[in-house]
Amino acid sequence: MRTKLMFWLFMISVLFDACKKNHDFGPVYLENSDTNTISDNATYLLVGCEGTFQLGNASISLIDLDSSRVKNNAYFDENGRAIGDVLQSIKVIDDFIYVVVNNSGLVKKLDSNLYEVGEVKGLISPRYVELLGNRLIVSDLYANKLSIIDTQSLGVVGEVPLEGWTERLVQFQDKIIVEIVDKKQLVEILSDGRLGRQLNLSFEPIQVMTLGEKLLICGNYSNQNSSVVMVLNDRLETLDSISVDQKLVNADLIGDTLFVLTDSHVRMFEMTIAEEVKSLIHNVQDAYGILADRKFGVFVCDAKDYLSNGEVFRFDISLTHKIRSYSVGIIPQAMVIVERP
């Protein structure tokens, strides 16, 4: 009898507890659900997540910058398959989104809804793409060449032999400037595909961007905990430079304002006076990428432990405070802001 009484008292307590509102469980991060939909006519941050090397779990996350909803695995939902192994970079060109999938040897061409309309196959280890005329120029880690791709057929129509690890590219006037990381060089690719000027550097290039009619290049010194920001003219001659007392992870530019990401800080430099004007301790576990936007702020990718889902931190553009963070896919690092039709 005592046993039965204890049983019923236990069941009543369970039912009572189940009816209580529980603040410790439930959809605490509902806005980060993989099943969220992104509004039409929204502005969203498209986050390319590398995924774990050789596991084929690269992905794309969408962050609605108006509602703060997050849709993870957005490419899979649109196409019914995974995007590939190690998503390296994303470039928006003429309303199409080009996604470089490094370890799969692919460049995928997507529409604004992330539906795949074509792909470039057979590349060795592609890294970044840039437009030169009506052709895509693709850098590569191991190929010792740049590949030239027709944007319509997506076929390889040529190549530029270039020994070494070619990395970031930028369109500058009527040519392409490409980094050769292991050789510490910048090289011009002319509009007809020929090699132009070459600049030997004293540091390993990390990022190259246009600054009006000038070039801006950032890089790290070997065996030193320091980096440099250099401004070059169109003849690849040095106009100005800034020494930075930390190694940089990445950088982004808005107008004349440069945002430098280090392991511990986001640092703001005003290039008109070549001086640092602001810095913020970001408290990110493993800073991996940065994007700055005048309207929406500064976004920093956190790769965390490189095995579990990462995070994107959002700061105000003046670097006074963190606005919020978003849970995304594994190893987020490539980011672009896109208007969804």
RAHU-V491114 format. One record per residue. N is the residue number from 1. RES is the residue in one letter. D_LAST is the distance of its C-alpha to the last C-alpha in whole Angstrom. Layout:
N & RES & D_LAST
N & RES & D_LAST
This chain:
1 & M & 69
2 & R & 68
3 & T & 65
4 & K & 64
5 & L & 63
6 & M & 62
7 & F & 59
8 & W & 58
9 & L & 58
10 & F & 56
11 & M & 53
12 & I & 53
13 & S & 52
14 & V & 49
15 & L & 48
16 & F & 48
17 & D & 47
18 & A & 44
19 & C & 43
20 & K & 43
21 & K & 40
22 & N & 39
23 & H & 38
24 & D & 38
25 & F & 36
26 & G & 33
27 & P & 29
28 & V & 30
29 & Y & 26
30 & L & 24
31 & E & 21
32 & N & 22
33 & S & 22
34 & D & 21
35 & T & 20
36 & N & 18
37 & T & 14
38 & I & 11
39 & S & 10
40 & D & 6
41 & N & 5
42 & A & 8
43 & T & 9
44 & Y & 11
45 & L & 14
46 & L & 14
47 & V & 18
48 & G & 20
49 & C & 23
50 & E & 26
51 & G & 28
52 & T & 31
53 & F & 33
54 & Q & 34
55 & L & 33
56 & G & 29
57 & N & 27
58 & A & 25
59 & S & 21
60 & I & 18
61 & S & 17
62 & L & 14
63 & I & 15
64 & D & 13
65 & L & 15
66 & D & 15
67 & S & 16
68 & S & 18
69 & R & 17
70 & V & 17
71 & K & 17
72 & N & 19
73 & N & 19
74 & A & 16
75 & Y & 17
76 & F & 19
77 & D & 18
78 & E & 15
79 & N & 18
80 & G & 21
81 & R & 23
82 & A & 24
83 & I & 22
84 & G & 26
85 & D & 28
86 & V & 28
87 & L & 24
88 & Q & 25
89 & S & 22
90 & I & 19
91 & K & 18
92 & V & 14
93 & I & 15
94 & D & 14
95 & D & 10
96 & F & 12
97 & I & 14
98 & Y & 17
99 & V & 19
100 & V & 23
101 & V & 25
102 & N & 28
103 & N & 31
104 & S & 29
105 & G & 30
106 & L & 26
107 & V & 23
108 & K & 20
109 & K & 17
110 & L & 14
111 & D & 10
112 & S & 7
113 & N & 8
114 & L & 12
115 & Y & 13
116 & E & 16
117 & V & 17
118 & G & 20
119 & E & 22
120 & V & 25
121 & K & 28
122 & G & 32
123 & L & 31
124 & I & 34
125 & S & 32
126 & P & 29
127 & R & 28
128 & Y & 26
129 & V & 24
130 & E & 24
131 & L & 23
132 & L & 26
133 & G & 26
134 & N & 24
135 & R & 25
136 & L & 25
137 & I & 27
138 & V & 28
139 & S & 30
140 & D & 32
141 & L & 35
142 & Y & 37
143 & A & 37
144 & N & 39
145 & K & 37
146 & L & 33
147 & S & 31
148 & I & 30
149 & I & 27
150 & D & 26
151 & T & 22
152 & Q & 22
153 & S & 25
154 & L & 24
155 & G & 28
156 & V & 30
157 & V & 32
158 & G & 34
159 & E & 35
160 & V & 36
161 & P & 39
162 & L & 39
163 & E & 41
164 & G & 40
165 & W & 37
166 & T & 34
167 & E & 31
168 & R & 29
169 & L & 28
170 & V & 27
171 & Q & 27
172 & F & 29
173 & Q & 30
174 & D & 31
175 & K & 31
176 & I & 30
177 & I & 32
178 & V & 33
179 & E & 34
180 & I & 37
181 & V & 38
182 & D & 41
183 & K & 43
184 & K & 41
185 & Q & 40
186 & L & 37
187 & V & 37
188 & E & 36
189 & I & 34
190 & L & 35
191 & S & 33
192 & D & 35
193 & G & 35
194 & R & 38
195 & L & 39
196 & G & 40
197 & R & 41
198 & Q & 42
199 & L & 42
200 & N & 44
201 & L & 43
202 & S & 45
203 & F & 42
204 & E & 40
205 & P & 36
206 & I & 33
207 & Q & 31
208 & V & 30
209 & M & 28
210 & T & 28
211 & L & 30
212 & G & 30
213 & E & 32
214 & K & 34
215 & L & 33
216 & L & 33
217 & I & 34
218 & C & 35
219 & G & 37
220 & N & 40
221 & Y & 43
222 & S & 45
223 & N & 48
224 & Q & 47
225 & N & 45
226 & S & 43
227 & S & 40
228 & V & 40
229 & V & 37
230 & M & 38
231 & V & 37
232 & L & 38
233 & N & 38
234 & D & 37
235 & R & 40
236 & L & 40
237 & E & 42
238 & T & 42
239 & L & 42
240 & D & 42
241 & S & 41
242 & I & 41
243 & S & 43
244 & V & 41
245 & D & 43
246 & Q & 41
247 & K & 39
248 & L & 36
249 & V & 33
250 & N & 30
251 & A & 29
252 & D & 26
253 & L & 26
254 & I & 25
255 & G & 26
256 & D & 30
257 & T & 30
258 & L & 30
259 & F & 29
260 & V & 32
261 & L & 31
262 & T & 35
263 & D & 36
264 & S & 37
265 & H & 35
266 & V & 32
267 & R & 34
268 & M & 33
269 & F & 34
270 & E & 34
271 & M & 35
272 & T & 36
273 & I & 39
274 & A & 39
275 & E & 40
276 & E & 38
277 & V & 37
278 & K & 36
279 & S & 36
280 & L & 35
281 & I & 36
282 & H & 33
283 & N & 35
284 & V & 33
285 & Q & 35
286 & D & 34
287 & A & 31
288 & Y & 29
289 & G & 26
290 & I & 25
291 & L & 22
292 & A & 22
293 & D & 20
294 & R & 21
295 & K & 19
296 & F & 19
297 & G & 22
298 & V & 24
299 & F & 23
300 & V & 26
301 & C & 26
302 & D & 29
303 & A & 30
304 & K & 33
305 & D & 35
306 & Y & 33
307 & L & 33
308 & S & 32
309 & N & 28
310 & G & 27
311 & E & 26
312 & V & 24
313 & F & 25
314 & R & 24
315 & F & 26
316 & D & 26
317 & I & 26
318 & S & 29
319 & L & 31
320 & T & 32
321 & H & 31
322 & K & 29
323 & I & 26
324 & R & 25
325 & S & 25
326 & Y & 23
327 & S & 24
328 & V & 22
329 & G & 24
330 & I & 27
331 & I & 28
332 & P & 24
333 & Q & 24
334 & A & 21
335 & M & 19
336 & V & 16
337 & I & 13
338 & V & 9
339 & E & 6
340 & R & 4
341 & P & 0
